[in-house]
Amino acid sequence: MPTLQSRARIALCSAALLVGAAHAHNVWLEPDAQGGYLIQFGGHAGQLEAFAPKKLQSVRAFDRRGRGVHARVEPAPQGQGLRVVPSPEAALIAVELDNGFFSGSADGAMRNIPMDRNPGATRGVHARKFHKTVIVWNALTQRDIGQTFEVTPLQGRAPHAGDWLELQVQLQGKPLAGARLRLGENGPEAMTDAQGRAKIQTTRGTNHVQVIFRQPVQGDPRTTERSYEALLSFAVH
């Protein structure tokens, strides 16, 4: 699954993407050897892709007390895209990316433009991506930070390999039932309950919890669906 830019240059996403690819991408952070984090995008079938920097909506870092601390976004060396250099006090980093509108026909490829600019399009998706990397587990880890679509552990201590971790999923600050959740791209799938909660079993190494929710849209000429995808990353020993 995860590991812009895996040694890729910043570039615009291809204008023509398969519908599956448009629906299964995430944004996340990969630590580098210099104490920063590469901003990665893609992940579907292990493939990484470049993205337009303007799609990056925000990068925020928080210390253990939940206070905002500095996080610098800069070009990565050797054409690897963008990287984040957080303050040494950072305990959590959050990223938001708007991948824009995709549209197409029922059996055709999706183009990265809204339906009202794509004659003949019968379906559309507005794809938004949200990410959190836990650097240090603490009380902040189990609090939401106000992301539009957010997955939050319901404990402030780091899990051990094999532990079951309960998570809360929220949309617009409210518990969300029926969101699909899994560890990695191919892990067992869980569904959030009426309280927006679900459990996953952790494994040794870096854990990437993916959460996906599709919301039908009516009355918007640009799209027929909103796609929300969140990815929570943390290390397990």
C-alpha positions as YAML, in Angstrom:
chain: A
units: angstrom
residues:
- id: 1
  name: MET
  ca: [0.00, 0.00, 0.00]
- id: 2
  name: PRO
  ca: [1.42, 3.36, 0.79]
- id: 3
  name: THR
  ca: [5.08, 4.09, 0.38]
- id: 4
  name: LEU
  ca: [4.17, 12.24, -4.58]
- id: 5
  name: GLN
  ca: [6.35, 11.18, -5.44]
- id: 6
  name: SER
  ca: [8.08, 7.96, -4.68]
- id: 7
  name: ARG
  ca: [10.82, 9.27, -6.49]
- id: 8
  name: ALA
  ca: [8.44, 11.10, -8.83]
- id: 9
  name: ARG
  ca: [8.40, 14.69, -10.03]
- id: 10
  name: ILE
  ca: [5.69, 17.20, -9.27]
- id: 11
  name: ALA
  ca: [3.31, 17.15, -12.22]
- id: 12
  name: LEU
  ca: [-0.34, 17.37, -12.97]
- id: 13
  name: CYS
  ca: [-2.35, 14.21, -12.57]
- id: 14
  name: SER
  ca: [-3.23, 12.66, -15.90]
- id: 15
  name: ALA
  ca: [-6.42, 14.14, -17.33]
- id: 16
  name: ALA
  ca: [-7.75, 10.69, -18.07]
- id: 17
  name: LEU
  ca: [-7.92, 8.28, -15.14]
- id: 18
  name: LEU
  ca: [-9.71, 5.00, -14.72]
- id: 19
  name: VAL
  ca: [-12.71, 5.27, -12.46]
- id: 20
  name: GLY
  ca: [-11.18, 2.78, -10.02]
- id: 21
  name: ALA
  ca: [-8.07, 4.88, -9.65]
- id: 22
  name: ALA
  ca: [-10.13, 8.01, -9.07]
- id: 23
  name: HIS
  ca: [-11.96, 6.23, -6.27]
- id: 24
  name: ALA
  ca: [-9.08, 4.54, -4.46]
- id: 25
  name: HIS
  ca: [-6.33, 7.07, -3.89]
- id: 26
  name: ASN
  ca: [-5.11, 8.52, -0.62]
- id: 27
  name: VAL
  ca: [-2.66, 11.11, 0.65]
- id: 28
  name: TRP
  ca: [-0.23, 10.26, 3.45]
- id: 29
  name: LEU
  ca: [3.22, 11.05, 4.83]
- id: 30
  name: GLU
  ca: [6.35, 8.93, 4.58]
- id: 31
  name: PRO
  ca: [9.23, 9.79, 6.95]
- id: 32
  name: ASP
  ca: [12.58, 10.54, 5.34]
- id: 33
  name: ALA
  ca: [16.11, 10.28, 6.68]
- id: 34
  name: GLN
  ca: [16.37, 14.04, 7.35]
- id: 35
  name: GLY
  ca: [13.55, 14.25, 9.88]
- id: 36
  name: GLY
  ca: [10.93, 15.36, 7.40]
- id: 37
  name: TYR
  ca: [8.03, 13.62, 5.69]
- id: 38
  name: LEU
  ca: [7.44, 13.12, 1.98]
- id: 39
  name: ILE
  ca: [3.87, 13.83, 0.90]
- id: 40
  name: GLN
  ca: [2.71, 10.74, -0.94]
- id: 41
  name: PHE
  ca: [-0.34, 10.33, -3.16]
- id: 42
  name: GLY
  ca: [-1.86, 7.26, -4.78]
- id: 43
  name: GLY
  ca: [-1.54, 3.85, -3.19]
- id: 44
  name: HIS
  ca: [-4.06, 2.00, -5.36]
- id: 45
  name: ALA
  ca: [-2.43, -1.35, -6.22]
- id: 46
  name: GLY
  ca: [0.79, 0.05, -4.76]
- id: 47
  name: GLN
  ca: [1.13, 2.76, -7.40]
- id: 48
  name: LEU
  ca: [2.19, 6.31, -6.55]
- id: 49
  name: GLU
  ca: [1.25, 9.35, -8.60]
- id: 50
  name: ALA
  ca: [2.22, 13.00, -8.79]
- id: 51
  name: PHE
  ca: [-0.39, 15.63, -7.98]
- id: 52
  name: ALA
  ca: [-0.80, 19.31, -8.69]
- id: 53
  name: PRO
  ca: [0.53, 21.24, -5.64]
- id: 54
  name: LYS
  ca: [-2.55, 23.48, -5.70]
- id: 55
  name: LYS
  ca: [-4.61, 20.45, -4.66]
- id: 56
  name: LEU
  ca: [-2.89, 20.44, -1.27]
- id: 57
  name: GLN
  ca: [-5.37, 22.28, 0.97]
- id: 58
  name: SER
  ca: [-3.60, 22.31, 4.33]
- id: 59
  name: VAL
  ca: [-0.78, 20.85, 6.40]
- id: 60
  name: ARG
  ca: [-1.06, 21.26, 10.17]
- id: 61
  name: ALA
  ca: [1.04, 20.01, 13.07]
- id: 62
  name: PHE
  ca: [0.14, 19.79, 16.77]
- id: 63
  name: ASP
  ca: [2.15, 19.28, 19.94]
- id: 64
  name: ARG
  ca: [1.15, 16.93, 22.78]
- id: 65
  name: ARG
  ca: [-1.12, 19.56, 24.29]
- id: 66
  name: GLY
  ca: [-3.00, 20.06, 21.06]
- id: 67
  name: ARG
  ca: [-1.43, 23.41, 20.28]
- id: 68
  name: GLY
  ca: [-0.60, 24.20, 16.67]
- id: 69
  name: VAL
  ca: [3.14, 24.17, 15.90]
- id: 70
  name: HIS
  ca: [5.03, 25.11, 12.76]
- id: 71
  name: ALA
  ca: [5.16, 22.74, 9.80]
- id: 72
  name: ARG
  ca: [7.04, 23.90, 6.71]
- id: 73
  name: VAL
  ca: [6.14, 22.57, 3.25]
- id: 74
  name: GLU
  ca: [9.02, 22.65, 0.78]
- id: 75
  name: PRO
  ca: [10.22, 20.94, -2.40]
- id: 76
  name: ALA
  ca: [11.73, 17.53, -1.71]
- id: 77
  name: PRO
  ca: [15.26, 16.79, -2.93]
- id: 78
  name: GLN
  ca: [15.90, 14.93, -6.17]
- id: 79
  name: GLY
  ca: [12.52, 15.77, -7.63]
- id: 80
  name: GLN
  ca: [10.57, 13.73, -5.09]
- id: 81
  name: GLY
  ca: [7.72, 16.23, -4.91]
- id: 82
  name: LEU
  ca: [6.86, 17.98, -1.64]
- id: 83
  name: ARG
  ca: [7.95, 17.31, 1.90]
- id: 84
  name: VAL
  ca: [6.83, 18.51, 5.33]
- id: 85
  name: VAL
  ca: [9.32, 19.58, 7.97]
- id: 86
  name: PRO
  ca: [7.49, 19.83, 11.30]
- id: 87
  name: SER
  ca: [8.59, 21.49, 14.51]
- id: 88
  name: PRO
  ca: [10.49, 19.09, 16.84]
- id: 89
  name: GLU
  ca: [7.53, 19.37, 19.25]
- id: 90
  name: ALA
  ca: [5.09, 17.92, 16.73]
- id: 91
  name: ALA
  ca: [3.14, 14.91, 18.00]
- id: 92
  name: LEU
  ca: [0.68, 14.72, 15.12]
- id: 93
  name: ILE
  ca: [0.57, 15.98, 11.52]
- id: 94
  name: ALA
  ca: [-2.63, 16.41, 9.52]
- id: 95
  name: VAL
  ca: [-2.93, 16.84, 5.75]
- id: 96
  name: GLU
  ca: [-5.92, 17.66, 3.54]
- id: 97
  name: LEU
  ca: [-6.00, 17.38, -0.24]
- id: 98
  name: ASP
  ca: [-8.82, 18.13, -2.68]
- id: 99
  name: ASN
  ca: [-8.33, 15.92, -5.72]
- id: 100
  name: GLY
  ca: [-11.03, 17.78, -7.59]
- id: 101
  name: PHE
  ca: [-13.92, 16.68, -9.79]
- id: 102
  name: PHE
  ca: [-13.91, 13.60, -12.01]
- id: 103
  name: SER
  ca: [-16.62, 12.81, -14.55]
- id: 104
  name: GLY
  ca: [-17.44, 10.39, -17.32]
- id: 105
  name: SER
  ca: [-19.97, 7.98, -18.78]
- id: 106
  name: ALA
  ca: [-21.17, 4.78, -17.17]
- id: 107
  name: ASP
  ca: [-18.55, 2.57, -18.86]
- id: 108
  name: GLY
  ca: [-15.88, 5.08, -19.87]
- id: 109
  name: ALA
  ca: [-12.77, 6.62, -18.34]
- id: 110
  name: MET
  ca: [-13.11, 9.46, -15.86]
- id: 111
  name: ARG
  ca: [-11.66, 12.87, -16.68]
- id: 112
  name: ASN
  ca: [-10.41, 15.28, -14.00]
- id: 113
  name: ILE
  ca: [-13.10, 17.89, -14.77]
- id: 114
  name: PRO
  ca: [-16.64, 18.44, -13.43]
- id: 115
  name: MET
  ca: [-19.67, 17.07, -15.26]
- id: 116
  name: ASP
  ca: [-20.83, 20.49, -16.48]
- id: 117
  name: ARG
  ca: [-17.57, 20.81, -18.42]
- id: 118
  name: ASN
  ca: [-17.65, 17.28, -19.82]
- id: 119
  name: PRO
  ca: [-20.39, 16.89, -22.50]
- id: 120
  name: GLY
  ca: [-22.04, 13.48, -22.31]
- id: 121
  name: ALA
  ca: [-20.93, 12.75, -18.73]
- id: 122
  name: THR
  ca: [-23.56, 10.88, -16.73]
- id: 123
  name: ARG
  ca: [-21.74, 10.53, -13.41]
- id: 124
  name: GLY
  ca: [-19.25, 12.53, -11.42]
- id: 125
  name: VAL
  ca: [-17.16, 12.32, -8.26]
- id: 126
  name: HIS
  ca: [-15.74, 15.07, -6.06]
- id: 127
  name: ALA
  ca: [-12.77, 13.42, -4.34]
- id: 128
  name: ARG
  ca: [-11.44, 14.76, -1.05]
- id: 129
  name: LYS
  ca: [-8.58, 13.18, 0.94]
- id: 130
  name: PHE
  ca: [-7.68, 13.49, 4.62]
- id: 131
  name: HIS
  ca: [-4.70, 12.18, 6.55]
- id: 132
  name: LYS
  ca: [-3.22, 12.08, 10.04]
- id: 133
  name: THR
  ca: [0.20, 10.75, 11.07]
- id: 134
  name: VAL
  ca: [0.62, 9.96, 14.77]
- id: 135
  name: ILE
  ca: [4.20, 10.72, 15.81]
- id: 136
  name: VAL
  ca: [3.73, 10.46, 19.58]
- id: 137
  name: TRP
  ca: [0.67, 8.85, 21.19]
- id: 138
  name: ASN
  ca: [-0.92, 10.98, 23.90]
- id: 139
  name: ALA
  ca: [-4.26, 12.51, 24.93]
- id: 140
  name: LEU
  ca: [-4.38, 14.50, 21.67]
- id: 141
  name: THR
  ca: [-4.36, 11.29, 19.64]
- id: 142
  name: GLN
  ca: [-7.86, 10.41, 20.83]
- id: 143
  name: ARG
  ca: [-9.36, 13.85, 20.11]
- id: 144
  name: ASP
  ca: [-10.70, 14.98, 16.76]
- id: 145
  name: ILE
  ca: [-8.96, 17.99, 15.22]
- id: 146
  name: GLY
  ca: [-11.83, 19.26, 13.09]
- id: 147
  name: GLN
  ca: [-11.21, 17.59, 9.74]
- id: 148
  name: THR
  ca: [-14.28, 17.38, 7.51]
- id: 149
  name: PHE
  ca: [-13.83, 13.61, 7.33]
- id: 150
  name: GLU
  ca: [-11.82, 12.20, 10.20]
- id: 151
  name: VAL
  ca: [-10.80, 8.91, 11.77]
- id: 152
  name: THR
  ca: [-9.66, 9.06, 15.40]
- id: 153
  name: PRO
  ca: [-8.33, 6.34, 17.75]
- id: 154
  name: LEU
  ca: [-10.31, 6.04, 20.97]
- id: 155
  name: GLN
  ca: [-7.22, 5.65, 23.12]
- id: 156
  name: GLY
  ca: [-4.20, 7.79, 23.90]
- id: 157
  name: ARG
  ca: [-1.62, 5.02, 24.23]
- id: 158
  name: ALA
  ca: [0.19, 3.24, 21.42]
- id: 159
  name: PRO
  ca: [-1.22, -0.21, 20.63]
- id: 160
  name: HIS
  ca: [0.95, -3.31, 20.55]
- id: 161
  name: ALA
  ca: [1.04, -5.66, 17.59]
- id: 162
  name: GLY
  ca: [-2.09, -7.79, 17.59]
- id: 163
  name: ASP
  ca: [-4.12, -5.39, 19.74]
- id: 164
  name: TRP
  ca: [-7.60, -4.41, 18.62]
- id: 165
  name: LEU
  ca: [-7.89, -0.66, 18.16]
- id: 166
  name: GLU
  ca: [-11.27, 1.05, 18.32]
- id: 167
  name: LEU
  ca: [-11.71, 4.04, 16.03]
- id: 168
  name: GLN
  ca: [-14.25, 6.82, 15.64]
- id: 169
  name: VAL
  ca: [-15.22, 8.07, 12.17]
- id: 170
  name: GLN
  ca: [-16.87, 11.47, 11.76]
- id: 171
  name: LEU
  ca: [-18.23, 13.47, 8.84]
- id: 172
  name: GLN
  ca: [-18.74, 17.19, 9.42]
- id: 173
  name: GLY
  ca: [-18.07, 16.61, 13.13]
- id: 174
  name: LYS
  ca: [-20.81, 13.98, 13.54]
- id: 175
  name: PRO
  ca: [-20.44, 10.18, 14.00]
- id: 176
  name: LEU
  ca: [-20.78, 8.42, 10.65]
- id: 177
  name: ALA
  ca: [-22.39, 5.00, 10.29]
- id: 178
  name: GLY
  ca: [-21.73, 2.80, 7.28]
- id: 179
  name: ALA
  ca: [-18.19, 3.93, 6.45]
- id: 180
  name: ARG
  ca: [-15.85, 1.19, 5.17]
- id: 181
  name: LEU
  ca: [-12.64, 0.76, 7.16]
- id: 182
  name: ARG
  ca: [-9.67, -1.54, 6.75]
- id: 183
  name: LEU
  ca: [-5.98, -1.87, 7.59]
- id: 184
  name: GLY
  ca: [-4.10, -1.27, 4.36]
- id: 185
  name: GLU
  ca: [-5.62, -1.75, 0.94]
- id: 186
  name: ASN
  ca: [-6.20, -5.49, 1.33]
- id: 187
  name: GLY
  ca: [-6.86, -6.00, 5.03]
- id: 188
  name: PRO
  ca: [-10.14, -7.35, 6.43]
- id: 189
  name: GLU
  ca: [-12.95, -4.83, 6.01]
- id: 190
  name: ALA
  ca: [-15.02, -3.42, 8.87]
- id: 191
  name: MET
  ca: [-18.01, -1.12, 8.82]
- id: 192
  name: THR
  ca: [-18.70, 1.65, 11.31]
- id: 193
  name: ASP
  ca: [-21.71, 1.11, 13.55]
- id: 194
  name: ALA
  ca: [-24.51, 3.54, 14.44]
- id: 195
  name: GLN
  ca: [-22.07, 5.47, 16.66]
- id: 196
  name: GLY
  ca: [-19.51, 5.70, 13.87]
- id: 197
  name: ARG
  ca: [-17.18, 3.21, 15.53]
- id: 198
  name: ALA
  ca: [-15.28, 0.16, 14.31]
- id: 199
  name: LYS
  ca: [-12.28, -1.95, 15.36]
- id: 200
  name: ILE
  ca: [-9.21, -3.13, 13.49]
- id: 201
  name: GLN
  ca: [-6.46, -5.50, 14.63]
- id: 202
  name: THR
  ca: [-3.05, -3.87, 14.46]
- id: 203
  name: THR
  ca: [0.09, -5.45, 13.05]
- id: 204
  name: ARG
  ca: [3.79, -4.86, 13.63]
- id: 205
  name: GLY
  ca: [5.27, -2.02, 11.62]
- id: 206
  name: THR
  ca: [3.60, 1.01, 10.10]
- id: 207
  name: ASN
  ca: [-0.18, 0.69, 10.14]
- id: 208
  name: HIS
  ca: [-2.26, 2.59, 7.57]
- id: 209
  name: VAL
  ca: [-5.97, 2.60, 8.41]
- id: 210
  name: GLN
  ca: [-8.07, 3.48, 5.37]
- id: 211
  name: VAL
  ca: [-11.62, 4.80, 5.70]
- id: 212
  name: ILE
  ca: [-13.90, 5.41, 2.70]
- id: 213
  name: PHE
  ca: [-17.37, 6.89, 2.41]
- id: 214
  name: ARG
  ca: [-19.37, 7.72, -0.72]
- id: 215
  name: GLN
  ca: [-22.16, 10.29, -0.44]
- id: 216
  name: PRO
  ca: [-24.73, 10.71, -3.25]
- id: 217
  name: VAL
  ca: [-25.24, 14.30, -4.40]
- id: 218
  name: GLN
  ca: [-28.34, 15.80, -5.96]
- id: 219
  name: GLY
  ca: [-28.81, 19.19, -7.56]
- id: 220
  name: ASP
  ca: [-25.13, 19.88, -8.26]
- id: 221
  name: PRO
  ca: [-24.36, 20.06, -12.01]
- id: 222
  name: ARG
  ca: [-20.70, 19.27, -11.33]
- id: 223
  name: THR
  ca: [-21.05, 15.84, -9.69]
- id: 224
  name: THR
  ca: [-23.32, 13.01, -8.59]
- id: 225
  name: GLU
  ca: [-21.22, 11.82, -5.66]
- id: 226
  name: ARG
  ca: [-18.79, 12.99, -2.99]
- id: 227
  name: SER
  ca: [-15.93, 10.67, -2.20]
- id: 228
  name: TYR
  ca: [-14.36, 11.02, 1.24]
- id: 229
  name: GLU
  ca: [-11.20, 9.07, 2.01]
- id: 230
  name: ALA
  ca: [-9.14, 9.24, 5.19]
- id: 231
  name: LEU
  ca: [-5.92, 7.50, 6.10]
- id: 232
  name: LEU
  ca: [-4.55, 7.28, 9.65]
- id: 233
  name: SER
  ca: [-0.89, 6.20, 9.99]
- id: 234
  name: PHE
  ca: [0.98, 5.10, 13.11]
- id: 235
  name: ALA
  ca: [3.80, 2.76, 14.08]
- id: 236
  name: VAL
  ca: [3.21, -0.43, 16.06]
- id: 237
  name: HIS
  ca: [5.87, -2.43, 17.92]
...
